[in-house]
Amino acid sequence: MASPVKGRYETQNKKLQNLSSNIHGLQGNNANKFYHQPQNKGEVIDFVLSGLKGNMDDIEVKKLSGAKHVISSHVEVDNLKGTCTGAGRIKIRLNDGETSESIRQKFVAKGIVVQDHKIESNKNVGFTKPNW
Protein backbone atom coordinates (compact mmCIF):
# COMPACT_ATOMS: atom_id res chain seq x y z
CA MET A 1 0.00 0.00 0.00
CA ALA A 2 1.54 3.23 -1.14
CA SER A 3 1.46 6.35 0.95
CA PRO A 4 0.07 9.58 -0.55
CA VAL A 5 3.26 11.33 0.54
CA LYS A 6 6.15 10.68 -1.81
CA GLY A 7 8.92 8.69 -0.15
CA ARG A 8 6.84 7.86 2.93
CA TYR A 9 6.54 4.11 2.19
CA GLU A 10 10.25 3.72 1.60
CA THR A 11 11.01 5.57 4.83
CA GLN A 12 8.65 3.32 6.80
CA ASN A 13 10.35 0.20 5.43
CA LYS A 14 13.78 1.61 6.28
CA LYS A 15 12.64 2.30 9.87
CA LEU A 16 11.30 -1.24 10.21
CA GLN A 17 14.56 -2.65 8.86
CA ASN A 18 16.52 -0.63 11.40
CA LEU A 19 14.24 -1.86 14.20
CA SER A 20 14.69 -5.48 13.13
CA SER A 21 17.10 -7.42 15.25
CA ASN A 22 18.01 -9.72 12.37
CA ILE A 23 20.32 -7.17 10.74
CA HIS A 24 24.01 -7.36 11.44
CA GLY A 25 23.75 -11.10 12.17
CA LEU A 26 21.81 -10.86 15.46
CA GLN A 27 19.47 -13.74 14.42
CA GLY A 28 16.30 -12.09 15.78
CA ASN A 29 12.79 -11.52 14.45
CA ASN A 30 12.10 -9.50 11.35
CA ALA A 31 9.76 -6.58 12.11
CA ASN A 32 8.75 -6.30 8.44
CA LYS A 33 7.42 -9.86 8.46
CA PHE A 34 5.16 -9.27 11.48
CA TYR A 35 4.09 -5.73 10.54
CA HIS A 36 2.36 -6.85 7.34
CA GLN A 37 0.59 -9.92 8.82
CA PRO A 38 -3.15 -9.70 9.56
CA GLN A 39 -3.85 -8.89 13.20
CA ASN A 40 -5.35 -11.41 15.60
CA LYS A 41 -9.08 -10.90 16.24
CA GLY A 42 -8.73 -11.70 19.95
CA GLU A 43 -11.61 -14.16 20.30
CA VAL A 44 -12.66 -14.68 23.93
CA ILE A 45 -13.75 -18.11 25.14
CA ASP A 46 -15.52 -18.75 28.43
CA PHE A 47 -15.53 -22.28 29.88
CA VAL A 48 -17.37 -23.74 32.86
CA LEU A 49 -15.27 -26.45 34.47
CA SER A 50 -16.40 -29.35 36.64
CA GLY A 51 -14.59 -32.34 38.07
CA LEU A 52 -11.72 -30.30 39.51
CA LYS A 53 -9.66 -31.94 42.24
CA GLY A 54 -9.94 -30.79 45.86
CA ASN A 55 -6.48 -29.20 45.90
CA MET A 56 -7.02 -27.03 42.78
CA ASP A 57 -6.88 -23.24 42.93
CA ASP A 58 -7.08 -20.40 40.40
CA ILE A 59 -3.38 -20.53 39.57
CA GLU A 60 -3.46 -24.27 38.95
CA VAL A 61 -6.40 -23.86 36.53
CA LYS A 62 -4.50 -21.14 34.64
CA LYS A 63 -1.47 -23.41 34.33
CA LEU A 64 -3.61 -26.32 33.08
CA SER A 65 -5.07 -24.17 30.29
CA GLY A 66 -1.64 -23.42 28.85
CA ALA A 67 -3.05 -20.19 27.38
CA LYS A 68 -0.98 -17.05 27.01
CA HIS A 69 -3.73 -14.61 28.01
CA VAL A 70 -6.07 -15.72 30.79
CA ILE A 71 -8.57 -12.94 31.50
CA SER A 72 -10.00 -14.47 34.66
CA SER A 73 -10.28 -17.76 36.46
CA HIS A 74 -12.40 -18.72 39.44
CA VAL A 75 -12.57 -21.91 41.47
CA GLU A 76 -15.41 -22.44 43.92
CA VAL A 77 -14.09 -23.18 47.41
CA ASP A 78 -15.81 -24.84 50.38
CA ASN A 79 -15.20 -22.27 53.13
CA LEU A 80 -15.38 -24.80 55.97
CA LYS A 81 -12.91 -27.28 54.52
CA GLY A 82 -10.83 -24.83 52.47
CA THR A 83 -10.86 -27.12 49.45
CA CYS A 84 -12.18 -26.88 45.92
CA THR A 85 -15.77 -28.00 45.47
CA GLY A 86 -14.99 -29.28 41.96
CA ALA A 87 -16.49 -26.41 39.98
CA GLY A 88 -14.83 -23.44 38.33
CA ARG A 89 -14.79 -21.07 35.40
CA ILE A 90 -12.08 -19.65 33.13
CA LYS A 91 -12.15 -16.89 30.55
CA ILE A 92 -9.36 -16.79 27.93
CA ARG A 93 -8.43 -14.49 25.03
CA LEU A 94 -7.05 -16.62 22.20
CA ASN A 95 -3.70 -15.65 20.66
CA ASP A 96 -2.07 -16.78 17.43
CA GLY A 97 -1.79 -20.55 17.28
CA GLU A 98 -4.37 -21.17 20.03
CA THR A 99 -7.80 -22.65 19.41
CA SER A 100 -10.68 -23.28 21.77
CA GLU A 101 -10.51 -27.00 20.94
CA SER A 102 -6.83 -27.28 21.84
CA ILE A 103 -7.41 -25.63 25.21
CA ARG A 104 -10.50 -27.77 25.81
CA GLN A 105 -8.45 -30.92 25.11
CA LYS A 106 -5.84 -29.92 27.70
CA PHE A 107 -8.54 -29.91 30.38
CA VAL A 108 -10.17 -33.12 29.14
CA ALA A 109 -6.79 -34.89 29.22
CA LYS A 110 -6.65 -34.14 32.98
CA GLY A 111 -10.17 -35.55 33.55
CA ILE A 112 -11.96 -32.18 33.78
CA VAL A 113 -15.38 -31.72 32.18
CA VAL A 114 -15.54 -28.57 30.03
CA GLN A 115 -18.72 -26.78 28.90
CA ASP A 116 -19.21 -23.47 27.13
CA HIS A 117 -20.61 -20.75 29.38
CA LYS A 118 -24.02 -19.60 28.21
CA ILE A 119 -25.81 -16.47 29.31
CA GLU A 120 -29.47 -17.05 29.99
CA SER A 121 -31.29 -14.42 27.95
CA ASN A 122 -34.70 -15.22 29.45
CA LYS A 123 -33.53 -14.80 33.03
CA ASN A 124 -36.00 -12.77 35.07
CA VAL A 125 -34.07 -10.10 36.91
CA GLY A 126 -36.37 -8.41 39.41
CA PHE A 127 -34.59 -5.13 39.92
CA THR A 128 -34.68 -4.14 36.23
CA LYS A 129 -38.44 -4.51 35.88
CA PRO A 130 -40.89 -2.15 37.53
CA ASN A 131 -43.31 -3.77 39.98
CA TRP A 132 -46.60 -2.25 38.79
C-alpha positions as CSV (number, residue, x, y, z in Angstrom):
1,M,0.0,0.0,0.0
2,A,1.5,3.2,-1.1
3,S,1.5,6.4,1.0
4,P,0.1,9.6,-0.6
5,V,3.3,11.3,0.5
6,K,6.1,10.7,-1.8
7,G,8.9,8.7,-0.2
8,R,6.8,7.9,2.9
9,Y,6.5,4.1,2.2
10,E,10.3,3.7,1.6
11,T,11.0,5.6,4.8
12,Q,8.7,3.3,6.8
13,N,10.3,0.2,5.4
14,K,13.8,1.6,6.3
15,K,12.6,2.3,9.9
16,L,11.3,-1.2,10.2
17,Q,14.6,-2.6,8.9
18,N,16.5,-0.6,11.4
19,L,14.2,-1.9,14.2
20,S,14.7,-5.5,13.1
21,S,17.1,-7.4,15.2
22,N,18.0,-9.7,12.4
23,I,20.3,-7.2,10.7
24,H,24.0,-7.4,11.4
25,G,23.8,-11.1,12.2
26,L,21.8,-10.9,15.5
27,Q,19.5,-13.7,14.4
28,G,16.3,-12.1,15.8
29,N,12.8,-11.5,14.4
30,N,12.1,-9.5,11.3
31,A,9.8,-6.6,12.1
32,N,8.8,-6.3,8.4
33,K,7.4,-9.9,8.5
34,F,5.2,-9.3,11.5
35,Y,4.1,-5.7,10.5
36,H,2.4,-6.9,7.3
37,Q,0.6,-9.9,8.8
38,P,-3.1,-9.7,9.6
39,Q,-3.8,-8.9,13.2
40,N,-5.4,-11.4,15.6
41,K,-9.1,-10.9,16.2
42,G,-8.7,-11.7,19.9
43,E,-11.6,-14.2,20.3
44,V,-12.7,-14.7,23.9
45,I,-13.8,-18.1,25.1
46,D,-15.5,-18.8,28.4
47,F,-15.5,-22.3,29.9
48,V,-17.4,-23.7,32.9
49,L,-15.3,-26.4,34.5
50,S,-16.4,-29.3,36.6
51,G,-14.6,-32.3,38.1
52,L,-11.7,-30.3,39.5
53,K,-9.7,-31.9,42.2
54,G,-9.9,-30.8,45.9
55,N,-6.5,-29.2,45.9
56,M,-7.0,-27.0,42.8
57,D,-6.9,-23.2,42.9
58,D,-7.1,-20.4,40.4
59,I,-3.4,-20.5,39.6
60,E,-3.5,-24.3,38.9
61,V,-6.4,-23.9,36.5
62,K,-4.5,-21.1,34.6
63,K,-1.5,-23.4,34.3
64,L,-3.6,-26.3,33.1
65,S,-5.1,-24.2,30.3
66,G,-1.6,-23.4,28.8
67,A,-3.0,-20.2,27.4
68,K,-1.0,-17.0,27.0
69,H,-3.7,-14.6,28.0
70,V,-6.1,-15.7,30.8
71,I,-8.6,-12.9,31.5
72,S,-10.0,-14.5,34.7
73,S,-10.3,-17.8,36.5
74,H,-12.4,-18.7,39.4
75,V,-12.6,-21.9,41.5
76,E,-15.4,-22.4,43.9
77,V,-14.1,-23.2,47.4
78,D,-15.8,-24.8,50.4
79,N,-15.2,-22.3,53.1
80,L,-15.4,-24.8,56.0
81,K,-12.9,-27.3,54.5
82,G,-10.8,-24.8,52.5
83,T,-10.9,-27.1,49.4
84,C,-12.2,-26.9,45.9
85,T,-15.8,-28.0,45.5
86,G,-15.0,-29.3,42.0
87,A,-16.5,-26.4,40.0
88,G,-14.8,-23.4,38.3
89,R,-14.8,-21.1,35.4
90,I,-12.1,-19.6,33.1
91,K,-12.1,-16.9,30.5
92,I,-9.4,-16.8,27.9
93,R,-8.4,-14.5,25.0
94,L,-7.1,-16.6,22.2
95,N,-3.7,-15.7,20.7
96,D,-2.1,-16.8,17.4
97,G,-1.8,-20.6,17.3
98,E,-4.4,-21.2,20.0
99,T,-7.8,-22.6,19.4
100,S,-10.7,-23.3,21.8
101,E,-10.5,-27.0,20.9
102,S,-6.8,-27.3,21.8
103,I,-7.4,-25.6,25.2
104,R,-10.5,-27.8,25.8
105,Q,-8.4,-30.9,25.1
106,K,-5.8,-29.9,27.7
107,F,-8.5,-29.9,30.4
108,V,-10.2,-33.1,29.1
109,A,-6.8,-34.9,29.2
110,K,-6.6,-34.1,33.0
111,G,-10.2,-35.5,33.5
112,I,-12.0,-32.2,33.8
113,V,-15.4,-31.7,32.2
114,V,-15.5,-28.6,30.0
115,Q,-18.7,-26.8,28.9
116,D,-19.2,-23.5,27.1
117,H,-20.6,-20.8,29.4
118,K,-24.0,-19.6,28.2
119,I,-25.8,-16.5,29.3
120,E,-29.5,-17.0,30.0
121,S,-31.3,-14.4,28.0
122,N,-34.7,-15.2,29.5
123,K,-33.5,-14.8,33.0
124,N,-36.0,-12.8,35.1
125,V,-34.1,-10.1,36.9
126,G,-36.4,-8.4,39.4
127,F,-34.6,-5.1,39.9
128,T,-34.7,-4.1,36.2
129,K,-38.4,-4.5,35.9
130,P,-40.9,-2.1,37.5
131,N,-43.3,-3.8,40.0
132,W,-46.6,-2.3,38.8
